[in-house]
């Protein structure tokens, strides 16, 4: 296939490494792309990665809802012969993992043009500066 040729349209098959939950996300995303006439086997791995991230987001959120966003750790130190207990409140590791998964999912949604701004571009067609009456400013 030459560069800039259109990607062939067709059904997308979920990558084998996806769990059942991730396959459900994959099927939902593939359906959206099929309805928009943009589904292609070439996008299957990319959509699979997004499905994996969406499943991770759900998992991390469930953990944080059950355990909270923070935990307390205690350290005992001897100061002047006495044991002093220090407590530190820290963010759970899932907080950072959730943040990274959300960031990556948002990026993947943009690349697949599945976010609101991309939907507007798809619906109305990409406008050029000539179409914009304020394009000269």
Secondary structure, DSSP 4 states (H G I P E B T S, - for coil): --TTPPPPP------TT--HHHHHHHHHHHHHHHHTT---GGGHHHHHHHHHHHHHHHHHHHHHHHH-SEEEEEEEEEETTEEEEEEEEEE-HHHHHHHHHHHHHHHHHHHTT-SHHHHHHHHH-PPPGGG-TTTT-
